[in-house]
Amino acid sequence: MPRGHNARGWTAAAATSGRQAQRALSEAAVDAARVHLAQAQIRAPAAARVLDREVEPGQIVQPGAPC
């Protein structure tokens, strides 16, 4: 086996380069997710003011379930 190669024939530099490329792709995906989250808007179907809350923050609810 030539010097600098592992059992699969890759050099340490090539393996490191691959890891760096994967990290760059992962960081780009995280950045894109942050942009999408920042652009997300929750809109009410009509302008109104909440007078009474039936649930508390952090409470888990199901669609169609009575409050």
N, CA, C, O and CB atoms as a CASP TS submission, in Angstrom:
PFRMAT TS
TARGET T0000
AUTHOR 0000-0000-0000
METHOD Language model
MODEL 1
PARENT N/A
ATOM      1  N   MET     1       0.856  -1.171   0.000  1.00  0.00           N
ATOM      2  CA  MET     1       0.000   0.000   0.000  1.00  0.00           C
ATOM      3  C   MET     1       0.904   1.238   0.000  1.00  0.00           C
ATOM      4  O   MET     1       1.822   1.335   0.815  1.00  0.00           O
ATOM      5  CB  MET     1      -0.975  -0.004   1.234  1.00  0.00           C
ATOM      6  N   PRO     2       0.643   2.197  -0.926  1.00  0.00           N
ATOM      7  CA  PRO     2       1.463   3.400  -0.978  1.00  0.00           C
ATOM      8  C   PRO     2       1.347   4.209   0.310  1.00  0.00           C
ATOM      9  O   PRO     2       0.336   4.186   1.012  1.00  0.00           O
ATOM     10  CB  PRO     2       1.065   4.257  -2.171  1.00  0.00           C
ATOM     11  N   ARG     3       2.421   4.915   0.576  1.00  0.00           N
ATOM     12  CA  ARG     3       2.447   5.728   1.794  1.00  0.00           C
ATOM     13  C   ARG     3       1.361   6.811   1.731  1.00  0.00           C
ATOM     14  O   ARG     3       1.163   7.438   0.690  1.00  0.00           O
ATOM     15  CB  ARG     3       3.848   6.375   1.988  1.00  0.00           C
ATOM     16  N   GLY     4       0.656   7.026   2.859  1.00  0.00           N
ATOM     17  CA  GLY     4      -0.373   8.054   2.927  1.00  0.00           C
ATOM     18  C   GLY     4      -1.751   7.558   2.536  1.00  0.00           C
ATOM     19  O   GLY     4      -2.711   8.327   2.584  1.00  0.00           O
ATOM     20  N   HIS     5      -1.876   6.299   2.152  1.00  0.00           N
ATOM     21  CA  HIS     5      -3.177   5.751   1.780  1.00  0.00           C
ATOM     22  C   HIS     5      -3.684   4.837   2.882  1.00  0.00           C
ATOM     23  O   HIS     5      -2.896   4.205   3.585  1.00  0.00           O
ATOM     24  CB  HIS     5      -3.092   4.987   0.442  1.00  0.00           C
ATOM     25  N   ASN     6      -4.982   4.771   3.027  1.00  0.00           N
ATOM     26  CA  ASN     6      -5.559   3.825   3.972  1.00  0.00           C
ATOM     27  C   ASN     6      -6.000   2.592   3.205  1.00  0.00           C
ATOM     28  O   ASN     6      -5.690   2.454   2.021  1.00  0.00           O
ATOM     29  CB  ASN     6      -6.749   4.454   4.752  1.00  0.00           C
ATOM     30  N   ALA     7      -6.707   1.711   3.853  1.00  0.00           N
ATOM     31  CA  ALA     7      -7.102   0.443   3.229  1.00  0.00           C
ATOM     32  C   ALA     7      -8.001   0.652   2.013  1.00  0.00           C
ATOM     33  O   ALA     7      -8.002  -0.181   1.107  1.00  0.00           O
ATOM     34  CB  ALA     7      -7.814  -0.438   4.245  1.00  0.00           C
ATOM     35  N   ARG     8      -8.765   1.742   1.972  1.00  0.00           N
ATOM     36  CA  ARG     8      -9.647   1.999   0.836  1.00  0.00           C
ATOM     37  C   ARG     8      -8.949   2.790  -0.268  1.00  0.00           C
ATOM     38  O   ARG     8      -9.533   3.037  -1.323  1.00  0.00           O
ATOM     39  CB  ARG     8     -10.884   2.747   1.298  1.00  0.00           C
ATOM     40  N   GLY     9      -7.716   3.180  -0.027  1.00  0.00           N
ATOM     41  CA  GLY     9      -6.989   3.912  -1.051  1.00  0.00           C
ATOM     42  C   GLY     9      -7.137   5.419  -0.965  1.00  0.00           C
ATOM     43  O   GLY     9      -6.670   6.134  -1.852  1.00  0.00           O
ATOM     44  N   TRP    10      -7.775   5.915   0.079  1.00  0.00           N
ATOM     45  CA  TRP    10      -7.951   7.352   0.238  1.00  0.00           C
ATOM     46  C   TRP    10      -6.782   7.914   1.029  1.00  0.00           C
ATOM     47  O   TRP    10      -6.266   7.263   1.938  1.00  0.00           O
ATOM     48  CB  TRP    10      -9.293   7.675   0.937  1.00  0.00           C
ATOM     49  N   THR    11      -6.386   9.075   0.695  1.00  0.00           N
ATOM     50  CA  THR    11      -5.378   9.734   1.508  1.00  0.00           C
ATOM     51  C   THR    11      -6.073  10.462   2.647  1.00  0.00           C
ATOM     52  O   THR    11      -7.274  10.725   2.586  1.00  0.00           O
ATOM     53  CB  THR    11      -4.522  10.714   0.659  1.00  0.00           C
ATOM     54  N   ALA    12      -5.329  10.777   3.660  1.00  0.00           N
ATOM     55  CA  ALA    12      -5.898  11.513   4.788  1.00  0.00           C
ATOM     56  C   ALA    12      -6.396  12.877   4.325  1.00  0.00           C
ATOM     57  O   ALA    12      -7.407  13.371   4.825  1.00  0.00           O
ATOM     58  CB  ALA    12      -4.858  11.674   5.917  1.00  0.00           C
ATOM     59  N   ALA    13      -5.700  13.481   3.384  1.00  0.00           N
ATOM     60  CA  ALA    13      -6.111  14.796   2.877  1.00  0.00           C
ATOM     61  C   ALA    13      -7.456  14.713   2.159  1.00  0.00           C
ATOM     62  O   ALA    13      -8.294  15.601   2.312  1.00  0.00           O
ATOM     63  CB  ALA    13      -5.043  15.362   1.927  1.00  0.00           C
ATOM     64  N   ALA    14      -7.667  13.662   1.382  1.00  0.00           N
ATOM     65  CA  ALA    14      -8.934  13.505   0.659  1.00  0.00           C
ATOM     66  C   ALA    14     -10.078  13.272   1.644  1.00  0.00           C
ATOM     67  O   ALA    14     -11.171  13.810   1.464  1.00  0.00           O
ATOM     68  CB  ALA    14      -8.846  12.333  -0.351  1.00  0.00           C
ATOM     69  N   ALA    15      -9.836  12.482   2.672  1.00  0.00           N
ATOM     70  CA  ALA    15     -10.872  12.229   3.667  1.00  0.00           C
ATOM     71  C   ALA    15     -11.209  13.518   4.413  1.00  0.00           C
ATOM     72  O   ALA    15     -12.378  13.797   4.682  1.00  0.00           O
ATOM     73  CB  ALA    15     -10.421  11.133   4.657  1.00  0.00           C
ATOM     74  N   THR    16     -10.191  14.298   4.745  1.00  0.00           N
ATOM     75  CA  THR    16     -10.415  15.573   5.425  1.00  0.00           C
ATOM     76  C   THR    16     -11.176  16.525   4.525  1.00  0.00           C
ATOM     77  O   THR    16     -12.076  17.225   4.991  1.00  0.00           O
ATOM     78  CB  THR    16      -9.084  16.202   5.856  1.00  0.00           C
ATOM     79  N   SER    17     -10.838  16.566   3.256  1.00  0.00           N
ATOM     80  CA  SER    17     -11.521  17.436   2.307  1.00  0.00           C
ATOM     81  C   SER    17     -13.004  17.065   2.202  1.00  0.00           C
ATOM     82  O   SER    17     -13.865  17.942   2.126  1.00  0.00           O
ATOM     83  CB  SER    17     -10.848  17.352   0.925  1.00  0.00           C
ATOM     84  N   GLY    18     -13.289  15.780   2.198  1.00  0.00           N
ATOM     85  CA  GLY    18     -14.673  15.321   2.145  1.00  0.00           C
ATOM     86  C   GLY    18     -15.452  15.735   3.379  1.00  0.00           C
ATOM     87  O   GLY    18     -16.609  16.143   3.283  1.00  0.00           O
ATOM     88  N   ARG    19     -14.815  15.630   4.546  1.00  0.00           N
ATOM     89  CA  ARG    19     -15.476  16.045   5.796  1.00  0.00           C
ATOM     90  C   ARG    19     -15.726  17.546   5.797  1.00  0.00           C
ATOM     91  O   ARG    19     -16.768  18.005   6.266  1.00  0.00           O
ATOM     92  CB  ARG    19     -14.623  15.650   7.022  1.00  0.00           C
ATOM     93  N   GLN    20     -14.774  18.312   5.274  1.00  0.00           N
ATOM     94  CA  GLN    20     -14.939  19.767   5.215  1.00  0.00           C
ATOM     95  C   GLN    20     -16.084  20.136   4.272  1.00  0.00           C
ATOM     96  O   GLN    20     -16.853  21.054   4.557  1.00  0.00           O
ATOM     97  CB  GLN    20     -13.626  20.445   4.756  1.00  0.00           C
ATOM     98  N   ALA    21     -16.197  19.433   3.168  1.00  0.00           N
ATOM     99  CA  ALA    21     -17.285  19.691   2.223  1.00  0.00           C
ATOM    100  C   ALA    21     -18.633  19.351   2.852  1.00  0.00           C
ATOM    101  O   ALA    21     -19.602  20.093   2.693  1.00  0.00           O
ATOM    102  CB  ALA    21     -17.082  18.881   0.927  1.00  0.00           C
ATOM    103  N   GLN    22     -18.693  18.235   3.562  1.00  0.00           N
ATOM    104  CA  GLN    22     -19.942  17.842   4.224  1.00  0.00           C
ATOM    105  C   GLN    22     -20.315  18.858   5.295  1.00  0.00           C
ATOM    106  O   GLN    22     -21.489  19.194   5.450  1.00  0.00           O
ATOM    107  CB  GLN    22     -19.812  16.435   4.847  1.00  0.00           C
ATOM    108  N   ARG    23     -19.327  19.346   6.030  1.00  0.00           N
ATOM    109  CA  ARG    23     -19.603  20.350   7.059  1.00  0.00           C
ATOM    110  C   ARG    23     -20.138  21.635   6.425  1.00  0.00           C
ATOM    111  O   ARG    23     -21.080  22.237   6.940  1.00  0.00           O
ATOM    112  CB  ARG    23     -18.328  20.648   7.881  1.00  0.00           C
ATOM    113  N   ALA    24     -19.542  22.053   5.313  1.00  0.00           N
ATOM    114  CA  ALA    24     -19.997  23.261   4.627  1.00  0.00           C
ATOM    115  C   ALA    24     -21.444  23.108   4.155  1.00  0.00           C
ATOM    116  O   ALA    24     -22.236  24.043   4.269  1.00  0.00           O
ATOM    117  CB  ALA    24     -19.080  23.577   3.435  1.00  0.00           C
ATOM    118  N   LEU    25     -21.787  21.937   3.628  1.00  0.00           N
ATOM    119  CA  LEU    25     -23.162  21.677   3.201  1.00  0.00           C
ATOM    120  C   LEU    25     -24.124  21.712   4.393  1.00  0.00           C
ATOM    121  O   LEU    25     -25.219  22.266   4.298  1.00  0.00           O
ATOM    122  CB  LEU    25     -23.250  20.315   2.489  1.00  0.00           C
ATOM    123  N   SER    26     -23.712  21.123   5.499  1.00  0.00           N
ATOM    124  CA  SER    26     -24.557  21.116   6.692  1.00  0.00           C
ATOM    125  C   SER    26     -24.760  22.530   7.228  1.00  0.00           C
ATOM    126  O   SER    26     -25.868  22.888   7.627  1.00  0.00           O
ATOM    127  CB  SER    26     -23.942  20.225   7.776  1.00  0.00           C
ATOM    128  N   GLU    27     -23.703  23.331   7.241  1.00  0.00           N
ATOM    129  CA  GLU    27     -23.818  24.711   7.712  1.00  0.00           C
ATOM    130  C   GLU    27     -24.732  25.524   6.793  1.00  0.00           C
ATOM    131  O   GLU    27     -25.495  26.368   7.264  1.00  0.00           O
ATOM    132  CB  GLU    27     -22.426  25.368   7.795  1.00  0.00           C
ATOM    133  N   ALA    28     -24.657  25.272   5.496  1.00  0.00           N
ATOM    134  CA  ALA    28     -25.530  25.973   4.550  1.00  0.00           C
ATOM    135  C   ALA    28     -26.992  25.588   4.783  1.00  0.00           C
ATOM    136  O   ALA    28     -27.877  26.438   4.686  1.00  0.00           O
ATOM    137  CB  ALA    28     -25.119  25.656   3.095  1.00  0.00           C
ATOM    138  N   ALA    29     -27.249  24.323   5.087  1.00  0.00           N
ATOM    139  CA  ALA    29     -28.617  23.869   5.358  1.00  0.00           C
ATOM    140  C   ALA    29     -29.154  24.527   6.629  1.00  0.00           C
ATOM    141  O   ALA    29     -30.321  24.915   6.681  1.00  0.00           O
ATOM    142  CB  ALA    29     -28.663  22.326   5.491  1.00  0.00           C
ATOM    143  N   VAL    30     -28.319  24.652   7.636  1.00  0.00           N
ATOM    144  CA  VAL    30     -28.741  25.310   8.884  1.00  0.00           C
ATOM    145  C   VAL    30     -29.037  26.785   8.618  1.00  0.00           C
ATOM    146  O   VAL    30     -30.034  27.318   9.104  1.00  0.00           O
ATOM    147  CB  VAL    30     -27.646  25.167   9.987  1.00  0.00           C
ATOM    148  N   ASP    31     -28.173  27.440   7.849  1.00  0.00           N
ATOM    149  CA  ASP    31     -28.400  28.849   7.510  1.00  0.00           C
ATOM    150  C   ASP    31     -29.718  29.028   6.756  1.00  0.00           C
ATOM    151  O   ASP    31     -30.471  29.961   7.037  1.00  0.00           O
ATOM    152  CB  ASP    31     -27.232  29.391   6.666  1.00  0.00           C
ATOM    153  N   ALA    32     -29.998  28.143   5.807  1.00  0.00           N
ATOM    154  CA  ALA    32     -31.244  28.223   5.036  1.00  0.00           C
ATOM    155  C   ALA    32     -32.451  28.017   5.958  1.00  0.00           C
ATOM    156  O   ALA    32     -33.462  28.704   5.816  1.00  0.00           O
ATOM    157  CB  ALA    32     -31.248  27.168   3.894  1.00  0.00           C
ATOM    158  N   ALA    33     -32.349  27.081   6.893  1.00  0.00           N
ATOM    159  CA  ALA    33     -33.452  26.842   7.835  1.00  0.00           C
ATOM    160  C   ALA    33     -33.691  28.069   8.710  1.00  0.00           C
ATOM    161  O   ALA    33     -34.837  28.405   9.009  1.00  0.00           O
ATOM    162  CB  ALA    33     -33.155  25.612   8.719  1.00  0.00           C
ATOM    163  N   ARG    34     -32.616  28.738   9.121  1.00  0.00           N
ATOM    164  CA  ARG    34     -32.769  29.955   9.932  1.00  0.00           C
ATOM    165  C   ARG    34     -33.459  31.066   9.146  1.00  0.00           C
ATOM    166  O   ARG    34     -34.282  31.799   9.696  1.00  0.00           O
ATOM    167  CB  ARG    34     -31.399  30.442  10.426  1.00  0.00           C
ATOM    168  N   VAL    35     -33.129  31.192   7.868  1.00  0.00           N
ATOM    169  CA  VAL    35     -33.772  32.205   7.024  1.00  0.00           C
ATOM    170  C   VAL    35     -35.256  31.907   6.892  1.00  0.00           C
ATOM    171  O   VAL    35     -36.087  32.805   7.029  1.00  0.00           O
ATOM    172  CB  VAL    35     -33.110  32.262   5.629  1.00  0.00           C
ATOM    173  N   HIS    36     -35.595  30.641   6.624  1.00  0.00           N
ATOM    174  CA  HIS    36     -37.007  30.268   6.494  1.00  0.00           C
ATOM    175  C   HIS    36     -37.759  30.512   7.795  1.00  0.00           C
ATOM    176  O   HIS    36     -38.899  30.975   7.770  1.00  0.00           O
ATOM    177  CB  HIS    36     -37.138  28.797   6.079  1.00  0.00           C
ATOM    178  N   LEU    37     -37.144  30.210   8.919  1.00  0.00           N
ATOM    179  CA  LEU    37     -37.791  30.441  10.208  1.00  0.00           C
ATOM    180  C   LEU    37     -38.015  31.931  10.445  1.00  0.00           C
ATOM    181  O   LEU    37     -39.062  32.331  10.954  1.00  0.00           O
ATOM    182  CB  LEU    37     -36.950  29.844  11.343  1.00  0.00           C
ATOM    183  N   ALA    38     -37.044  32.744  10.080  1.00  0.00           N
ATOM    184  CA  ALA    38     -37.175  34.190  10.266  1.00  0.00           C
ATOM    185  C   ALA    38     -38.288  34.763   9.383  1.00  0.00           C
ATOM    186  O   ALA    38     -38.913  35.762   9.741  1.00  0.00           O
ATOM    187  CB  ALA    38     -35.842  34.890   9.954  1.00  0.00           C
ATOM    188  N   GLN    39     -38.532  34.136   8.240  1.00  0.00           N
ATOM    189  CA  GLN    39     -39.541  34.624   7.308  1.00  0.00           C
ATOM    190  C   GLN    39     -40.933  34.070   7.611  1.00  0.00           C
ATOM    191  O   GLN    39     -41.920  34.524   7.032  1.00  0.00           O
ATOM    192  CB  GLN    39     -39.147  34.267   5.892  1.00  0.00           C
ATOM    193  N   ALA    40     -41.018  33.098   8.509  1.00  0.00           N
ATOM    194  CA  ALA    40     -42.313  32.495   8.840  1.00  0.00           C
ATOM    195  C   ALA    40     -43.180  33.506   9.572  1.00  0.00           C
ATOM    196  O   ALA    40     -42.705  34.226  10.451  1.00  0.00           O
ATOM    197  CB  ALA    40     -42.127  31.219   9.699  1.00  0.00           C
ATOM    198  N   GLN    41     -44.438  33.553   9.209  1.00  0.00           N
ATOM    199  CA  GLN    41     -45.386  34.443   9.851  1.00  0.00           C
ATOM    200  C   GLN    41     -46.631  33.654  10.229  1.00  0.00           C
ATOM    201  O   GLN    41     -47.136  32.843   9.453  1.00  0.00           O
ATOM    202  CB  GLN    41     -45.742  35.633   8.929  1.00  0.00           C
ATOM    203  N   ILE    42     -47.107  33.907  11.424  1.00  0.00           N
ATOM    204  CA  ILE    42     -48.364  33.302  11.866  1.00  0.00           C
ATOM    205  C   ILE    42     -49.424  34.381  11.739  1.00  0.00           C
ATOM    206  O   ILE    42     -49.300  35.455  12.327  1.00  0.00           O
ATOM    207  CB  ILE    42     -48.272  32.742  13.350  1.00  0.00           C
ATOM    208  N   ARG    43     -50.462  34.097  10.976  1.00  0.00           N
ATOM    209  CA  ARG    43     -51.496  35.097  10.718  1.00  0.00           C
ATOM    210  C   ARG    43     -52.846  34.611  11.206  1.00  0.00           C
ATOM    211  O   ARG    43     -53.200  33.442  11.048  1.00  0.00           O
ATOM    212  CB  ARG    43     -51.565  35.431   9.230  1.00  0.00           C
ATOM    213  N   ALA    44     -53.583  35.518  11.794  1.00  0.00           N
ATOM    214  CA  ALA    44     -54.941  35.217  12.240  1.00  0.00           C
ATOM    215  C   ALA    44     -55.889  35.383  11.054  1.00  0.00           C
ATOM    216  O   ALA    44     -55.633  36.209  10.178  1.00  0.00           O
ATOM    217  CB  ALA    44     -55.365  36.141  13.432  1.00  0.00           C
ATOM    218  N   PRO    45     -56.977  34.616  11.012  1.00  0.00           N
ATOM    219  CA  PRO    45     -57.917  34.752   9.905  1.00  0.00           C
ATOM    220  C   PRO    45     -58.671  36.084   9.933  1.00  0.00           C
ATOM    221  O   PRO    45     -59.207  36.512   8.911  1.00  0.00           O
ATOM    222  CB  PRO    45     -58.903  33.609   9.931  1.00  0.00           C
ATOM    223  N   ALA    46     -58.713  36.733  11.086  1.00  0.00           N
ATOM    224  CA  ALA    46     -59.398  38.022  11.209  1.00  0.00           C
ATOM    225  C   ALA    46     -58.728  38.825  12.313  1.00  0.00           C
ATOM    226  O   ALA    46     -58.135  38.264  13.235  1.00  0.00           O
ATOM    227  CB  ALA    46     -60.920  37.831  11.506  1.00  0.00           C
ATOM    228  N   ALA    47     -58.829  40.138  12.207  1.00  0.00           N
ATOM    229  CA  ALA    47     -58.283  40.990  13.255  1.00  0.00           C
ATOM    230  C   ALA    47     -59.161  40.865  14.495  1.00  0.00           C
ATOM    231  O   ALA    47     -60.381  41.006  14.415  1.00  0.00           O
ATOM    232  CB  ALA    47     -58.191  42.473  12.785  1.00  0.00           C
ATOM    233  N   ALA    48     -58.544  40.602  15.629  1.00  0.00           N
ATOM    234  CA  ALA    48     -59.309  40.428  16.864  1.00  0.00           C
ATOM    235  C   ALA    48     -58.381  40.576  18.057  1.00  0.00           C
ATOM    236  O   ALA    48     -57.164  40.686  17.910  1.00  0.00           O
ATOM    237  CB  ALA    48     -60.019  39.049  16.891  1.00  0.00           C
ATOM    238  N   ARG    49     -58.969  40.575  19.221  1.00  0.00           N
ATOM    239  CA  ARG    49     -58.206  40.656  20.457  1.00  0.00           C
ATOM    240  C   ARG    49     -58.607  39.462  21.315  1.00  0.00           C
ATOM    241  O   ARG    49     -59.791  39.146  21.435  1.00  0.00           O
ATOM    242  CB  ARG    49     -58.457  42.019  21.207  1.00  0.00           C
ATOM    243  N   VAL    50     -57.615  38.798  21.914  1.00  0.00           N
ATOM    244  CA  VAL    50     -57.881  37.635  22.765  1.00  0.00           C
ATOM    245  C   VAL    50     -58.252  38.124  24.155  1.00  0.00           C
ATOM    246  O   VAL    50     -57.479  38.829  24.802  1.00  0.00           O
ATOM    247  CB  VAL    50     -56.648  36.678  22.825  1.00  0.00           C
ATOM    248  N   LEU    51     -59.441  37.744  24.608  1.00  0.00           N
ATOM    249  CA  LEU    51     -59.904  38.143  25.935  1.00  0.00           C
ATOM    250  C   LEU    51     -59.720  37.046  26.968  1.00  0.00           C
ATOM    251  O   LEU    51     -59.490  37.322  28.145  1.00  0.00           O
ATOM    252  CB  LEU    51     -61.356  38.543  25.877  1.00  0.00           C
ATOM    253  N   ASP    52     -59.824  35.787  26.519  1.00  0.00           N
ATOM    254  CA  ASP    52     -59.714  34.669  27.448  1.00  0.00           C
ATOM    255  C   ASP    52     -58.961  33.538  26.765  1.00  0.00           C
ATOM    256  O   ASP    52     -59.302  33.155  25.646  1.00  0.00           O
ATOM    257  CB  ASP    52     -61.117  34.192  27.927  1.00  0.00           C
ATOM    258  N   ARG    53     -57.930  32.996  27.430  1.00  0.00           N
ATOM    259  CA  ARG    53     -57.180  31.867  26.884  1.00  0.00           C
ATOM    260  C   ARG    53     -57.731  30.564  27.428  1.00  0.00           C
ATOM    261  O   ARG    53     -57.925  30.411  28.633  1.00  0.00           O
ATOM    262  CB  ARG    53     -55.685  31.991  27.213  1.00  0.00           C
ATOM    263  N   GLU    54     -57.979  29.634  26.532  1.00  0.00           N
ATOM    264  CA  GLU    54     -58.463  28.312  26.938  1.00  0.00           C
ATOM    265  C   GLU    54     -57.303  27.354  27.223  1.00  0.00           C
ATOM    266  O   GLU    54     -57.487  26.347  27.906  1.00  0.00           O
ATOM    267  CB  GLU    54     -59.372  27.725  25.850  1.00  0.00           C
ATOM    268  N   VAL    55     -56.128  27.657  26.713  1.00  0.00           N
ATOM    269  CA  VAL    55     -54.935  26.831  26.929  1.00  0.00           C
ATOM    270  C   VAL    55     -53.803  27.736  27.385  1.00  0.00           C
ATOM    271  O   VAL    55     -53.842  28.950  27.186  1.00  0.00           O
ATOM    272  CB  VAL    55     -54.536  26.046  25.630  1.00  0.00           C
ATOM    273  N   GLU    56     -52.812  27.141  27.988  1.00  0.00           N
ATOM    274  CA  GLU    56     -51.658  27.875  28.481  1.00  0.00           C
ATOM    275  C   GLU    56     -50.450  27.604  27.583  1.00  0.00           C
ATOM    276  O   GLU    56     -50.381  26.554  26.943  1.00  0.00           O
ATOM    277  CB  GLU    56     -51.350  27.487  29.945  1.00  0.00           C
ATOM    278  N   PRO    57     -49.503  28.536  27.529  1.00  0.00           N
ATOM    279  CA  PRO    57     -48.286  28.313  26.736  1.00  0.00           C
ATOM    280  C   PRO    57     -47.591  27.024  27.159  1.00  0.00           C
ATOM    281  O   PRO    57     -47.420  26.753  28.347  1.00  0.00           O
ATOM    282  CB  PRO    57     -47.319  29.506  26.880  1.00  0.00           C
ATOM    283  N   GLY    58     -47.197  26.239  26.166  1.00  0.00           N
ATOM    284  CA  GLY    58     -46.524  24.962  26.424  1.00  0.00           C
ATOM    285  C   GLY    58     -47.454  23.770  26.506  1.00  0.00           C
ATOM    286  O   GLY    58     -46.994  22.628  26.485  1.00  0.00           O
ATOM    287  N   GLN    59     -48.754  24.010  26.598  1.00  0.00           N
ATOM    288  CA  GLN    59     -49.730  22.936  26.670  1.00  0.00           C
ATOM    289  C   GLN    59     -49.865  22.291  25.299  1.00  0.00           C
ATOM    290  O   GLN    59     -49.867  22.987  24.284  1.00  0.00           O
ATOM    291  CB  GLN    59     -51.096  23.460  27.170  1.00  0.00           C
ATOM    292  N   ILE    60     -49.977  20.964  25.260  1.00  0.00           N
ATOM    293  CA  ILE    60     -50.127  20.247  23.999  1.00  0.00           C
ATOM    294  C   ILE    60     -51.608  20.086  23.697  1.00  0.00           C
ATOM    295  O   ILE    60     -52.383  19.649  24.548  1.00  0.00           O
ATOM    296  CB  ILE    60     -49.420  18.865  24.051  1.00  0.00           C
ATOM    297  N   VAL    61     -51.995  20.446  22.469  1.00  0.00           N
ATOM    298  CA  VAL    61     -53.395  20.366  22.047  1.00  0.00           C
ATOM    299  C   VAL    61     -53.503  19.538  20.784  1.00  0.00           C
ATOM    300  O   VAL    61     -52.520  19.355  20.066  1.00  0.00           O
ATOM    301  CB  VAL    61     -53.987  21.771  21.819  1.00  0.00           C
ATOM    302  N   GLN    62     -54.692  19.040  20.514  1.00  0.00           N
ATOM    303  CA  GLN    62     -54.985  18.238  19.325  1.00  0.00           C
ATOM    304  C   GLN    62     -56.041  18.958  18.502  1.00  0.00           C
ATOM    305  O   GLN    62     -56.898  19.637  19.068  1.00  0.00           O
ATOM    306  CB  GLN    62     -55.464  16.804  19.710  1.00  0.00           C
ATOM    307  N   PRO    63     -56.003  18.827  17.181  1.00  0.00           N
ATOM    308  CA  PRO    63     -57.054  19.425  16.360  1.00  0.00           C
ATOM    309  C   PRO    63     -58.408  18.836  16.693  1.00  0.00           C
ATOM    310  O   PRO    63     -58.551  17.620  16.817  1.00  0.00           O
ATOM    311  CB  PRO    63     -56.754  19.232  14.881  1.00  0.00           C
ATOM    312  N   GLY    64     -59.395  19.691  16.838  1.00  0.00           N
ATOM    313  CA  GLY    64     -60.757  19.243  17.095  1.00  0.00           C
ATOM    314  C   GLY    64     -61.052  18.869  18.543  1.00  0.00           C
ATOM    315  O   GLY    64     -62.200  18.583  18.882  1.00  0.00           O
ATOM    316  N   ALA    65     -60.047  18.868  19.392  1.00  0.00           N
ATOM    317  CA  ALA    65     -60.282  18.507  20.798  1.00  0.00           C
ATOM    318  C   ALA    65     -60.874  19.702  21.554  1.00  0.00           C
ATOM    319  O   ALA    65     -60.477  20.842  21.316  1.00  0.00           O
ATOM    320  CB  ALA    65     -58.957  18.039  21.476  1.00  0.00           C
ATOM    321  N   PRO    66     -61.806  19.448  22.451  1.00  0.00           N
ATOM    322  CA  PRO    66     -62.356  20.563  23.245  1.00  0.00           C
ATOM    323  C   PRO    66     -61.278  21.098  24.187  1.00  0.00           C
ATOM    324  O   PRO    66     -60.428  20.349  24.670  1.00  0.00           O
ATOM    325  CB  PRO    66     -63.617  20.106  24.058  1.00  0.00           C
ATOM    326  N   CYS    67     -61.327  22.362  24.430  1.00  0.00           N
ATOM    327  CA  CYS    67     -60.304  22.989  25.286  1.00  0.00           C
ATOM    328  C   CYS    67     -60.596  22.800  26.727  1.00  0.00           C
ATOM    329  O   CYS    67     -59.836  23.264  27.577  1.00  0.00           O
ATOM    330  CB  CYS    67     -60.187  24.453  24.998  1.00  0.00           C
TER
END
